Amino acid sequence: LTEKEEALLARVPKSEIQIAEAPADSSKLVETRENYVESPIPQLQRIVVCGTGARADSSTAASQLFELLQAASASPLDVPRWLNLAEAADMPFEELDALLLGAGAVVFCPDLEDDDRRAIEAQRAGMKATLASFPQNLRRTVLLSRIGAQAMKGGINLRSFFGLGYSGTPTGLEDELTSSARKRGRTQPLNVVIVRAGPLPATNLDSSVVQCLPGDAGSNGFTTTATTAQALLQSLALSVDTNFCVVDEPFPKQATTDWSELLLPFIGTEIWRIEVPNAKRAAFFIQSWAAEWFGGAIGNSAPRALKETLRYGLKTPV
């Protein structure tokens, strides 16, 4: 674990200022393969940002993220691309295919402050159309969502009696993305990370400290637009592979945010420690369970391969 932490800290800048700085000679690069220079942070190259409205609106997290990605671009070949989710459903699929061609990752940034069900449903339709045009080699996508989006599930779904379900809600947006990822199967996996943020603060926070919580955590905290944009950026740069929540907590004095330290628990293999009555029996059960569900489809019968493919994304290998 220590070696993993040192490797991560060595290859990823610790501060948001370092990530936001563009190469000094980036303006001299021309759009040719001969002059192509790989960025020090390849995870931030060729990112498609799916926001709402105009890209020039700097008040949204999507626009601020786009500006940060522009500053981190190594060459004109690596600049980010903008897609308006509200219009994606009406775009010809040829245009969507061309926009997503060669993308390193896709970040969905719906308008979390808009509670209009019709507006959210329009964004979900745009997300669905975008997912249908995903290239086969695209492996990573990030979704900005709301803290507690999945808390409305559980028990009897009274919404279904009125034909509502979860459409027009952040829950529906999450379900649309995760269900599409599961359909990709084991041979063409799509890694999904959901970054959940709190509502915007009513007043400006003079001093605050950023906190990252588990993805299913509940919090009454607020999240500024700048913090949300940085959380999305850092989740890409650090290759975060677990959902998490991000909030701004009031702090007596301004604190320095070390994103690599905050997001380290959400990178790589998760470790679950628990006491068991019989260690040998527990180990035998875990090994048998892992062999049954994640033993590999190659060489197995068709029913077994189908079983494993359908289970992909629903359980975590141990």
C-alpha positions in Angstrom: 0.0 0.0 0.0 2.9 2.4 0.8 4.5 1.7 -2.6 1.2 2.3 -4.3 0.7 5.6 -2.5 4.2 6.8 -3.3 3.7 5.9 -7.0 0.5 7.8 -7.2 1.9 10.9 -5.4 4.9 10.8 -7.7 3.0 10.9 -11.0 0.1 13.2 -10.1 0.4 16.9 -9.1 -0.7 17.6 -5.5 -2.4 20.9 -6.1 -5.0 22.2 -8.4 -2.7 25.0 -9.6 -0.2 22.6 -11.0 -2.9 20.8 -13.0 -4.3 24.0 -14.3 -1.0 25.2 -15.7 -0.6 24.6 -19.5 2.8 23.9 -21.1 4.7 27.1 -21.9 5.2 26.1 -25.6 1.7 24.7 -26.2 0.8 27.5 -28.5 3.7 26.6 -30.8 2.4 23.1 -31.4 0.8 22.3 -34.7 -1.8 19.7 -35.4 0.4 17.0 -36.8 1.5 13.7 -35.5 5.1 14.5 -35.9 4.9 17.5 -33.4 2.5 15.7 -31.0 3.8 15.9 -27.4 2.2 13.7 -24.7 1.0 15.6 -21.7 2.5 14.9 -18.3 -1.1 13.9 -17.3 -2.4 11.8 -20.2 -5.6 11.1 -18.2 -6.7 14.7 -18.9 -6.4 14.5 -22.7 -9.2 14.4 -25.3 -12.0 14.6 -22.7 -15.6 15.2 -23.8 -17.5 17.4 -21.4 -21.2 17.0 -21.6 -22.8 20.1 -20.0 -25.9 22.2 -20.4 -26.2 25.5 -22.2 -23.4 27.5 -23.6 -19.8 26.6 -22.9 -18.9 30.3 -22.2 -21.1 30.2 -19.0 -18.3 30.1 -16.4 -20.8 29.8 -13.5 -21.3 26.1 -14.1 -19.0 23.2 -13.0 -19.0 21.9 -16.5 -17.6 25.1 -18.0 -15.0 25.5 -15.3 -13.9 21.9 -15.8 -13.6 22.6 -19.6 -11.4 25.6 -18.9 -9.1 23.5 -16.6 -8.9 20.8 -19.2 -8.0 23.3 -21.9 -5.1 24.6 -19.7 -3.9 21.0 -19.2 -3.9 20.1 -22.9 -0.6 19.1 -24.3 -1.4 19.9 -28.0 -4.3 20.9 -30.2 -4.9 17.2 -30.7 -5.7 16.8 -27.0 -8.1 19.7 -26.3 -11.4 18.9 -24.7 -14.7 18.9 -26.6 -18.0 20.3 -25.5 -21.4 18.7 -25.9 -24.7 20.2 -24.9 -26.7 17.4 -23.2 -30.0 19.2 -23.8 -29.4 19.1 -27.6 -27.6 15.7 -27.9 -30.9 13.7 -28.4 -31.7 15.8 -31.6 -28.2 15.6 -33.1 -27.5 13.3 -36.0 -25.7 10.2 -34.8 -22.9 10.9 -37.4 -22.1 14.1 -35.5 -22.1 12.4 -32.1 -19.9 9.6 -33.5 -17.4 12.2 -34.9 -17.4 14.1 -31.6 -16.7 11.0 -29.5 -14.1 9.5 -31.8 -10.8 9.1 -30.0 -12.2 10.4 -26.7 -10.1 9.5 -23.7 -13.1 9.8 -21.3 -16.6 11.4 -21.2 -17.8 13.5 -18.2 -21.5 14.1 -17.8 -22.3 17.3 -16.0 -26.1 17.8 -15.7 -27.6 20.9 -14.1 -28.1 19.8 -10.5 -29.8 23.0 -9.5 -32.6 22.6 -12.0 -35.4 20.5 -10.4 -37.6 20.7 -13.5 -38.4 17.1 -14.4 -38.8 17.9 -18.0 -35.3 19.5 -18.1 -33.7 16.6 -16.4 -35.5 14.1 -18.6 -34.2 16.0 -21.7 -30.7 15.7 -20.3 -31.3 12.0 -19.7 -32.4 11.6 -23.4 -29.2 13.4 -24.4 -27.1 11.1 -22.2 -28.8 8.0 -23.7 -28.1 9.2 -27.3 -24.5 9.9 -26.3 -24.0 6.5 -24.7 -25.3 4.9 -27.9 -22.5 6.6 -29.8 -19.7 5.6 -27.4 -16.7 4.1 -29.3 -16.0 0.4 -28.4 -12.6 1.4 -27.0 -13.9 4.1 -24.7 -13.4 2.7 -21.2 -14.1 5.6 -18.8 -16.9 7.9 -17.9 -17.6 10.2 -15.0 -21.1 11.5 -13.9 -21.8 14.5 -11.7 -24.7 13.8 -9.5 -26.4 14.9 -6.3 -25.7 13.6 -2.8 -28.5 11.2 -1.7 -29.6 10.5 -5.3 -30.0 6.8 -4.5 -31.5 7.4 -1.0 -35.0 7.6 -2.5 -34.9 3.9 -3.4 -35.9 1.2 -1.0 -39.2 -0.2 0.2 -42.3 0.3 -1.9 -41.9 2.6 -4.8 -45.1 4.7 -4.6 -43.9 6.8 -7.5 -44.5 3.9 -9.9 -48.2 3.9 -9.1 -48.4 7.3 -10.7 -46.3 6.4 -13.7 -43.4 8.5 -12.4 -40.7 6.0 -11.5 -37.3 7.7 -11.3 -37.4 9.6 -14.6 -36.8 13.3 -14.4 -34.6 12.8 -11.3 -30.8 12.5 -10.6 -31.5 8.9 -9.7 -32.8 8.3 -13.2 -29.6 9.8 -14.6 -27.4 7.5 -12.5 -29.5 4.4 -13.4 -29.3 5.3 -17.1 -25.5 5.4 -17.0 -24.9 2.3 -14.8 -27.4 0.1 -16.7 -25.7 1.0 -20.0 -22.3 0.2 -18.5 -23.5 -3.2 -17.4 -24.7 -4.0 -21.0 -21.2 -3.5 -22.3 -20.2 -6.8 -20.8 -16.8 -8.1 -19.8 -15.0 -7.8 -23.1 -15.8 -4.1 -23.5 -16.1 -2.8 -20.0 -17.1 0.8 -19.2 -15.8 2.1 -15.9 -18.2 4.5 -14.3 -17.4 6.9 -11.5 -20.1 9.0 -9.9 -19.1 12.2 -8.2 -21.9 13.4 -5.9 -22.0 17.0 -4.8 -24.1 19.0 -2.4 -26.2 22.0 -3.2 -24.6 25.4 -3.8 -24.1 27.5 -0.6 -26.5 30.4 -0.1 -23.6 32.7 0.7 -19.9 32.8 -0.2 -17.8 30.7 2.0 -14.9 32.8 3.3 -12.9 29.8 4.5 -13.7 26.2 4.0 -12.0 22.8 3.7 -12.9 20.1 1.2 -14.0 16.7 2.4 -14.4 13.5 0.3 -16.9 11.0 1.7 -17.9 7.5 0.5 -20.3 7.5 -2.4 -23.3 6.3 -0.4 -22.7 8.7 2.5 -25.3 11.3 3.5 -24.4 14.9 4.1 -26.1 18.2 4.6 -23.0 20.1 3.5 -22.7 22.5 0.5 -20.4 22.3 -2.5 -19.1 25.3 -4.4 -18.9 25.2 -8.2 -15.1 25.5 -8.1 -14.8 22.5 -5.7 -17.1 20.5 -7.9 -15.0 21.3 -11.0 -11.8 20.4 -9.2 -13.3 17.1 -7.9 -14.2 16.1 -11.5 -10.8 17.1 -12.8 -8.9 15.2 -10.0 -11.0 12.1 -10.4 -9.8 11.9 -14.0 -6.2 12.8 -13.2 -5.9 10.4 -10.3 -7.8 7.6 -12.1 -10.4 7.3 -9.3 -12.4 4.1 -9.7 -14.9 4.4 -6.8 -17.9 6.7 -6.3 -17.4 9.5 -3.8 -19.1 12.6 -2.4 -17.5 16.0 -2.1 -18.5 18.8 0.2 -17.1 22.1 1.5 -17.1 22.3 5.3 -16.6 25.7 7.1 -13.2 26.0 8.5 -11.7 28.7 10.8 -8.9 29.5 8.4 -8.3 28.7 4.7 -6.8 25.2 4.3 -4.7 23.8 1.5 -6.5 21.0 -0.4 -4.4 18.0 -1.1 -6.6 16.1 -3.6 -4.2 13.2 -4.0 -4.6 12.5 -0.3 -8.3 13.1 -0.2 -9.0 10.7 -3.1 -6.5 8.0 -2.2 -9.2 5.9 -0.4 -11.2 5.8 -3.7 -8.4 4.5 -5.9 -7.6 0.9 -6.5 -8.6 -2.2 -4.6 -10.9 -1.7 -1.6 -9.9 -3.6 1.6 -12.7 -4.8 3.9 -11.5 -6.1 7.3 -13.9 -8.1 9.5 -13.5 -10.7 12.3 -14.8 -14.2 11.4 -15.2 -17.2 13.7 -13.3 -19.5 11.4 -10.7 -18.0 9.1 -10.2 -21.3 7.1 -13.9 -21.6 6.3 -14.2 -18.0 5.4 -11.2 -18.2 3.0 -12.7 -21.4 1.4 -16.1 -19.7 0.9 -14.5 -16.6 -0.7 -12.3 -18.6 -3.0 -15.2 -20.8 -4.1 -17.4 -17.7 -4.7 -14.8 -15.9 -6.7 -14.1 -19.0 -8.8 -17.8 -19.4 -9.6 -18.5 -15.8 -10.6 -15.2 -14.6 -11.9 -13.4 -17.7 -13.1 -13.3 -16.5 -16.7 -15.6 -17.3 -19.6 -12.9 -18.7 -21.9 -13.2 -22.4 -22.2 -16.4 -22.6 -20.2 -19.8 -23.7 -21.4 -22.1 -21.1 -23.0 -24.5 -21.0 -20.0 -21.6 -20.5 -17.6 -20.2 -17.7 -19.8 -23.6 -16.0 -20.1 -24.0 -16.3 -16.3 -20.6 -14.6 -15.7 -21.3 -11.9 -18.3 -24.6 -11.0 -16.8 -23.2 -10.8 -13.3 -20.4 -8.4 -14.4 -20.8 -5.1 -12.6 -23.2 -6.4 -10.0 -20.6 -7.9 -7.7 -17.0 -7.1 -6.9 -14.3 -9.7 -7.4 -12.5 -10.7 -4.2 
